Amino acid sequence: MGNKLIMIRHAPVISDGLFYGSRDVACRCPNTQEAKKIRASLPNDFNLYVSSAKRCLTTANSLFPEMKAPAYDALREQNFGSWEGIPYEKIPDIGALSSKELGEFRPPEGESFNEVCVRVNLAVDEILKKSKNQENIVIVAHSGTIRAVLSTLVGTSALSFQFDNLSLSEVIFLTDGMVVSYLNKVITQ
């Protein structure tokens, strides 16, 4: 078997009513019961990594206060450029795009989903190399990060996946591919 990667989407953000993408916004810390349930569903031993975004760092610190996780800028959410920090209703309608077109679309001054996939998957490759002696890896990150990892298996169709806050998604990396164990598993309710 290969490395097991469990990805946890960060806790719900404290909204200021503006589009946030890669913008740093605070989140509601997981409560004690949520944290207990999440920890109980994880393997006993794992290496922990986290997106450098404040909401992911807060989530990781709340879930695993005894662990110091390396923070990766490359695991951050997609940068939506000039759309960051504006009211949702002011984001321009880009019309109906195929998943291929949406993967290539870059908001002004931002990055495309395809660019996010390259960035995230290079970081995941680095993490896998660092963790070769550790079978289990946990990453606290964003829905876009999880979609980017899945894109190696399903391409831009990964954009159609939904990931709830504090949900878990698990994939196993094999020498020649990836197996999906589960996606968007909500265990905090």
N, C-alpha and C positions, 0 to 999 in steps of 0.2 A: 504494500500500500504506500501511497505517497503522503505528502504533507496535507493535513486537514486545515483548511482556512475557514474560520468562522468570522463573519462580518456582522457587526452590530451597528445599526444606524443610530445616530445621536438622539438624545432626548428632545422633546418638543421645544421649539424656539419660543422665546418671549418676543412676540411680534411687535414691531413698531409701525406696521402697516405698509412697509416699503419692501420692494423686491430685494432678496438678500443673496441668492447664489453663493458666491465665494466671500461675500462681505461678512465681517466678523460680527455676529450677534450672540447674545446670551441665550441660555436655555434653562428650562426648569430641570433641576436636578432630579434624578430618579429617587423615589422615596425608598425607605428601608425595605418594604415588601417587594417592590419591583427589583431592587438590587439583589435581594436574596434569591428570588426566582430565577433571575438571569444567571447568577453565579452557580446555582444548583444545576442548571442545564448545561454547563460547560465542563470540559474535561478537567481533571485535577491539576494537571501540569500543562502550561502553555506559555508561549512567548507573546507578549502584548505590544502592539504598535497602535499609533493613533494619528489621525489627521491633526495638523497644527492649528486648526480652527478652534476658537474659544469654546464653541458648543460641544466639540468632540473631546477636548481636553477636560472640560467640566464633567461630561458624561463618564469618561474613563476614570477620572479621580473619584467620582461618586460610586462607581461600580467596583473599583479595585483600589481602594485607598492605600493599600499596603504595597502596591506596585508602582514603579517609576517606568513609564513607557516612553520609548523614543518617539518624538513627534516628527512627522514627515509633511513638508509643504506639498509634495507631489501627490499626497492622498486627499488634498482639498477638493471641494466641490468645483464644478465648472465656473469659470469666470465669465460672467455675462456682460462685461465691459461697461459701456455707458448706460446700460439698463439697471445696473446695481444701484440701489438706494432711491429708486423712483417709485411712485405709487403704481401698483399692479395695473390699474386701468390705463396708465400712460405707456405701457409697453406696446409697441406697434404690432398689429396683426400681420403675421408673415404668411398667412394663407395656409392652405392644405399642402403639406409636403410629404413625400414618401419617406420611409425611414432612412433610405440612402441619402436623400436630399437634406433631411433634418440632421443626420450625422455630419454632413459637410457644412451646414449653415453656421456662420460665425456672426454673432451679434457685433455691432460696432465696438471696436476696441476690446473685444472679448476673444474667447477661444471656442472652437467647434467641439462637438462631442467626440469626433474622431481624434482631435488633439488631446482631449482629456484621456481618452483610452490609451494613447501612447504614453503619456505622462504617468498615469496610474499603473499601467502594467509593467513599465520599467521599474517602478518602485516596488511592486509586488515581486517581481523577479529578484530584485536585490534582497528583499525580506526572505524569500524562499531560500536563497543561497546562504544567508546568515543563519537561517534556522534549520539547516540540513540535518543537524543532530537532534532536533526537536520536532516531533511529529505534528504537534498542535500549535496553531497560530491564531490569535484573535486580533482583529483590527476594528477599532471604533472609528467610523467615518460617516460618509454621506450616501444618500441614495444614488447620486451620480457616480460615486466611487464604486459602489456595488455593481451598478450597470456596466461600468467600464470593465470590471473584472469579467463579468458575464459576456461581454462583447467578444472575448477571445473564442467563445463557444458558438454564439448565435449572431455575431456581427451587430449591425445597428438596430436589429430587432430588440436588443436589450433595452432600448428606449421605451418599450411598451411595458416593462415590468414596474410594479408599484412596490415600494418599501415603506412600511409604517415606522414611526419613531420607536426606538428600542426593540425593533424586530431583529431576529437573527437569521442569517442565511449562511449555509455551509456548502463549500465545494471541496473536493479532494483533487489535488494536483497529482497526476500520474506522470511517468516519464514521457509519455507521448500524448497527453491531453488532460482533460478535466472531467470529473463526474460531479453532477449537482446532487447533493443529498437532500436539501430542502431550501426553500426561499420564503422570506417574509413571515417567519414563524414568530407569532406574538405570544409570549408566555407570561406577560405581566398582568393580564386581566383575570 
